Amino acid sequence: MEKRNQTVLKLAQTALLAALCFVSFTFLQIKIPMPGGDATSIHIGNAFCVLAALLLGGFYGGLSGAVGMTIADIMDPVYLPGAPKTFVLKLCIGLITGIVAHRVAKINESTDKKYIFRWSVIASVAGLGFNVAADPVAGYFYKQYVLGQPQQMAEVLAKWSAAATFVNAVVSTVLVAFLYNVLRPVLLKSGLLDVRSQTKERAV
């Protein structure tokens, strides 16, 4: 019964963080129009994907980002064609963050605040750094070979996307470092953060 309750709690937390990903991207973004009716944006949606991976583990964190951000893409005609790419990339952000935080550093087995802070930042950089490299590259091939955009247009969008993604990563890393290290002790004290399951799963 306890295990089932913890699963239900984690799914509810995943849904909440997916909603935060959706809201932060949809309503707090700065959209940058691009040629051909496309766009890129400055946003903090990825921050909640990374935060979820630190709090809930890589799989649930990645799932929250993938679901929340994909729904946000589906709701916006400009981003709708890129929704499948978004799902895969956000899931990978969460998985990579979770691997570094919970398998490599095992932050849930530590009570050292400095250690936890340092590795939460490193894990955030790993997940978001992947996105900085993968998003423009995946976007270029996706738009050219899947959506059939002209090569020149795909190149222009990839360059702008790389710049915007880098800015997003820097802002999100700072935000996550603050939020995670403030929320973690509060959630532990209230019993809303299940570190035992993450200790067992670690990468998941």
Buried (B, 14 or more C-beta within 10 A) or exposed (E): EEEEEEEEBBEEBBBBBBBBBBBBBBEEBEEBEBEEEBBBBBBBBBBBBBBBBBBBBBBBBBBBBBBBBBBBBEEBEBBEBBBEBBBBBBBBBBBBBBBBBBBBBBBBEEEEEEEBBBBBBBBBBBBBBBBBEBBBEBBBEBBBEEEEBEEEBBBBBBEBBBBBBBEBBEBBBBBBBEBBBEBBEEBBEEEEBBBEBBBEBBBB
